[in-house]
Amino acid sequence: MTYLYKHRHSAGKILQNKNIHHAGWLSSAICIALLAAFALTAGCAGSYGRFVSSPALQKQYNTSSLPDAYDYYYSGRSDLPYAVVGINNKYQFSSRLWFKIDTMDQVYKKISDLSDLHVDATRMRTADILDHKGNKIGVWFSYYYYTPVRINPETGTVKIFNPYDPNEDDRVWSTH
């Protein structure tokens, strides 16, 4: 853009044409884009849950005293599941790739049958599943350390992804 501006010189006032590249609109656009990205990220962060290791949960499993106020599900094969979750029954569980376990006897059986074939498996992980505010919404049993948990606070829907990654099989075979 070309602007006409006054330039004070020691010999007096001189009127000059000068090309000035005004980048103010560009920096404003970048700031707005960064703020929008931050707001979007902050909004999404609230919809993810997390696992917190729970030795007390391991003791409850060992003494057959798991809470029965949960609906329990497993993922994987029926005779060699990858994970078992218990979801507080006030939440709706998106059970795609998860299968409901009907009785507490079956819950204990599924947990005892968990696959320990995961490449990084050393021991079964027992964890509380917490929402973004730290409220306990369920429990986790698996030799897999983690999988994403999404929570829709408006609908009360919980979605837990299958922890099995088929690409890890390639990683195991390529290292031997």
BAFIGU-684169 format. One record per residue: x, y, z of N, C-alpha, C in turn. Coordinates in steps of 0.02 Angstrom, whole numbers, padded with zeros to 5 digits, always signed. Atoms other than C-alpha are relative to their C-alpha. Layout:
BEGIN
XYZXYZXYZ...
// end
This chain:
BEGIN
+00042-00058+00000+00000+00000+00000+00044+00062+00000-00038-00063+00002+00059+00175-00035-00037+00051+00042+00028-00050-00043+00030+00307+00094+00035+00066-00012-00029-00067+00003+00058+00494+00085+00009+00021+00072-00010-00020-00069+00137+00550+00244+00050+00058+00002-00045-00057-00009+00233+00698+00311+00063-00025+00033-00064+00018-00028+00415+00677+00345+00037+00064+00019-00035-00059-00023+00506+00806+00447+00074-00009-00013-00071+00001+00017+00678+00843+00383+00031+00064+00027-00032-00059-00028+00803+00966+00448-00007+00061-00045+00008-00056+00045+00778+01073+00293-00072+00025-00002+00069-00022+00000+00594+01087+00326-00047-00059-00011+00049+00052+00010+00436+00992+00292-00001-00020-00073+00002+00026+00068+00435+00881+00139-00056-00052-00002+00053+00048+00009+00286+00783+00076+00027-00055-00046-00028+00055+00039+00336+00610+00012-00050-00057-00008+00036+00064+00008+00256+00454-00061+00047-00054+00024-00042+00053-00026+00320+00302+00026-00039-00065+00000+00032+00066-00004+00279+00117+00010+00010-00027+00071-00002+00027-00068+00235+00051+00180-00039-00066-00002+00033+00065-00003+00194-00133+00201-00032-00007+00068+00038+00002-00062+00060-00137+00329-00020-00073+00014+00012+00070-00016+00061-00310+00408-00045-00007+00062+00042+00003-00059-00056-00267+00550-00058-00048-00008+00056+00045+00011-00202-00361+00472+00022-00072+00002-00026+00069-00001-00092-00515+00451+00013-00023+00071-00013+00021-00069-00035-00516+00631-00065-00007+00039+00065+00007-00032-00215-00489+00687-00033-00066-00018+00029+00063+00023-00272-00637+00582+00035-00060+00033-00038+00055-00032-00134-00747+00655-00021-00005+00073+00022+00001-00071-00183-00696+00833-00069-00030+00007+00068+00028-00003-00365-00735+00799+00001-00075-00012-00005+00072+00014-00320-00904+00724+00029-00038+00060-00030+00033-00058-00210-00947+00874-00049-00002+00059+00050+00000-00054-00346-00896+00997-00055-00050-00014+00051+00049+00018-00474-01000+00902+00026-00071+00011-00029+00067-00010-00357-01151+00902+00006-00016+00074-00005+00011-00073-00326-01129+01089-00069-00015+00030+00068+00011-00026-00513-01116+01125-00026-00068-00020+00022+00065+00023-00548-01270+01020+00036-00055+00039-00038+00050-00038-00409-01368+01107-00024-00002+00072+00023-00001-00069-00467-01312+01278-00068-00032+00007+00066+00030-00002-00645-01363+01237+00003-00075-00007-00007+00073+00011-00590-01535+01177+00032-00033+00060-00035+00030-00056-00479-01563+01328-00050-00022+00054+00050+00017-00050-00634-01567+01437-00037-00064-00015+00038+00059+00018-00704-01716+01344+00041-00064+00004-00040+00060-00006-00562-01837+01379+00006-00021+00073-00009+00027-00066-00549-01950+01529+00072-00022+00009-00068+00024-00014-00394-02021+01611-00002-00058+00048-00008+00056-00045-00334-02173+01704+00044+00020+00059-00041-00010-00059-00268-02164+01881+00007-00068+00033-00012+00066-00029-00186-02322+01948-00033-00006+00068+00036+00010-00062-00282-02399+02091+00018-00068+00031-00016+00062-00036-00201-02528+02206-00061-00027+00038+00060+00021-00036-00366-02531+02304-00045-00041-00046+00040+00038+00048-00454-02593+02147+00028-00070-00010-00032+00066+00004-00328-02734+02133-00020-00042+00060+00020+00036-00061-00369-02782+02313-00073-00022-00004+00071+00018+00008-00556-02778+02274-00007-00059-00047+00002+00057+00046-00526-02895+02128+00024-00063+00035-00029+00059-00034-00418-03012+02233-00047-00028+00053+00046+00023-00053-00553-03021+02369-00071-00009-00027+00066+00008+00033-00698-03036+02245-00052+00049+00027+00046-00051-00026-00775-02873+02306-00003+00061-00046+00006-00055+00047-00784-02769+02148-00069+00032+00006+00065-00034-00004-00922-02638+02145-00050-00027-00051+00051+00025+00047-01083-02704+02069-00044+00055-00027+00038-00058+00027-01148-02528+02032+00025+00019-00070-00027-00012+00067-01052-02537+01868-00029-00049-00050+00013+00045+00055-01097-02610+01701+00068-00019-00029-00066+00023+00020-00950-02717+01646-00001-00024-00073-00009+00017+00071-00886-02745+01468+00071-00024-00010-00068+00021+00019-00738-02829+01386+00009+00013-00074-00017-00005+00071-00649-02802+01221+00050-00055-00016-00044+00054+00022-00557-02933+01121-00037-00065-00006+00031+00067+00006-00588-03118+01109-00033-00020+00065+00037+00019-00060-00709-03197+01229+00042-00041+00048-00041+00041-00043-00579-03319+01294+00068+00032+00016-00064-00034-00011-00432-03196+01290-00011+00076-00011+00015-00071+00010-00496-03017+01314+00061+00045+00010-00054-00050-00007-00383-02864+01300-00010+00043+00061+00015-00044-00057-00472-02763+01434-00070-00014+00025+00066+00001-00031-00618-02762+01553-00010+00069+00031+00017-00064-00031-00703-02599+01602-00065-00007+00038+00062-00007-00035-00836-02560+01728-00019+00074-00004+00023-00070+00009-00937-02402+01691-00058+00012+00047+00054-00019-00045-01045-02317+01820-00065+00001-00040+00061+00010+00039-01223-02358+01767-00040+00064-00011+00034-00063+00015-01275-02175+01769+00026+00030-00067-00026-00021+00064-01171-02155+01610-00023-00049-00054+00016+00042+00057-01216-02221+01439+00067-00019-00033-00064+00023+00028-01074-02328+01369-00008-00014-00074+00000+00013+00071-01039-02325+01184+00040-00065-00010-00032+00066-00005-01003-02510+01172+00022-00030-00067-00026+00026+00064-00942-02524+00992+00066-00035+00014-00059+00043-00011-00810-02662+00996+00008-00022+00073+00000+00024-00069-00852-02698+01179-00062-00043+00009+00055+00047-00011-00963-02838+01241-00020+00001+00073+00026-00004-00069-01073-02830+01395+00012-00067+00036-00009+00059-00043-01034-02951+01536-00061-00001+00046+00065+00003-00034-01194-03011+01617+00003-00010+00076-00001+00015-00072-01143-03077+01789+00068+00016+00030-00064-00014-00034-01010-03037+01918+00047-00059-00004-00043+00059+00009-00946-03216+01906+00037+00003-00067-00031-00007+00066-00914-03184+01721+00051+00057-00001-00047-00055-00004-00828-03019+01762+00067-00025+00026-00062+00027-00030-00701-03109+01874+00035-00048-00048-00029+00047+00048-00676-03243+01742+00034+00037-00057-00030-00039+00055-00644-03115+01603+00064+00034+00023-00061-00033-00025-00519-03022+01712+00056-00051+00008-00053+00052-00009-00427-03184+01754+00025-00025-00068-00020+00022+00067-00423-03225+01567+00033+00054-00042-00028-00055+00039-00350-03057+01514+00065-00021-00036-00060+00014+00040-00220-03069+01377+00060+00037+00029-00063-00032-00021-00044-03037+01439+00051-00004-00057-00044+00005+00058+00025-03051+01262+00023+00068-00026-00021-00067+00021+00045-02863+01244+00075+00006+00007-00073-00002+00001+00226-02823+01201+00030+00032+00062-00027-00034-00059+00248-02711+01353-00031-00025+00065+00035+00025-00059+00147-02818+01474+00049-00025+00052-00039+00026-00057+00226-02843+01643-00047-00021+00056+00049+00017-00050+00075-02844+01757-00066+00032-00020+00065-00028+00014-00110-02811+01751-00006+00069+00032+00012-00067-00027-00154-02629+01771-00072+00006+00022+00066-00017-00026-00301-02584+01880-00001+00076+00010+00002-00073-00003-00356-02404+01867-00071+00024+00006+00063-00035+00001-00498-02288+01905-00002+00042-00063+00009-00043+00058-00568-02199+01753-00033+00064+00025+00025-00064-00024-00593-02015+01790-00019+00044-00059+00018-00048+00052-00680-01880+01690+00047+00061+00006-00045-00058+00001-00599-01710+01654-00003+00041+00065+00006-00035-00064-00659-01645+01823+00027-00042+00058-00026+00044-00053-00584-01792+01920-00052-00045+00032+00052+00044-00026-00749-01882+01951+00011-00071-00026-00008+00070+00020-00737-02071+01949-00061-00023-00038+00055+00024+00042-00841-02142+01807+00004-00074-00014-00006+00071+00013-00775-02319+01800+00067-00028+00022-00062+00036-00018-00635-02446+01821+00028-00035-00061-00036+00028+00057-00506-02523+01704+00043-00058+00024-00043+00058-00013-00422-02695+01703+00030-00020-00067-00032+00020+00063-00294-02737+01569+00075-00003+00009-00072-00002+00004-00115-02775+01528+00022+00058-00046-00013-00060+00038-00127-02626+01411-00002+00058+00049-00007-00053-00048-00073-02472+01504-00052+00055-00010+00042-00058+00013-00187-02346+01418-00038-00009-00065+00037-00009+00062-00318-02313+01286-00041+00064+00008+00039-00063-00007-00413-02152+01246-00070-00011+00027+00067+00000-00030-00572-02115+01343-00031+00068-00018+00035-00062+00017-00696-01987+01276-00066+00001+00038+00061-00009-00038-00839-01918+01378-00037+00060-00028+00042-00055+00021-00981-01813+01315-00040+00022+00062+00033-00020-00062-01034-01714+01469-00074+00017-00010+00070-00019+00011-01197-01656+01388-00046-00061-00003+00042+00060+00007-01261-01831+01347+00015-00053+00053-00020+00051-00049-01169-01928+01483+00024-00064-00033-00024+00058+00037-01097-02044+01351+00075-00008+00008-00070+00017-00008-00930-02130+01380+00020-00045-00058-00027+00042+00054-00827-02202+01237+00072-00017+00018-00068+00023-00014-00673-02307+01272+00023-00039-00061-00025+00032+00060-00568-02360+01125+00031-00068+00017-00031+00065-00008-00509-02538+01103+00075+00010+00008-00071-00013-00011-00331-02544+01173+00046-00037-00049-00042+00041+00045-00269-02672+01046+00018+00040-00062-00025-00032+00060-00162-02600+00907+00030-00055-00045-00026+00053+00042-00137-02723+00763+00071+00012-00025-00068-00015+00022+00024-02633+00715+00052-00022+00050-00049+00022-00049+00105-02687+00877+00025-00071-00016-00021+00067+00020+00109-02865+00807+00060+00005-00047-00057-00010+00045+00225-02802+00670+00062+00020+00038-00056-00022-00041+00334-02720+00802+00032-00059+00035-00026+00059-00034+00351-02885+00895+00040-00045-00047-00032+00045+00047+00393-02988+00743+00063+00031-00031-00058-00031+00030+00518-02861+00676+00059+00003+00049-00054-00004-00049+00619-02863+00838+00031-00068+00015-00027+00067-00015+00648-03051+00842+00038-00027-00058
// end
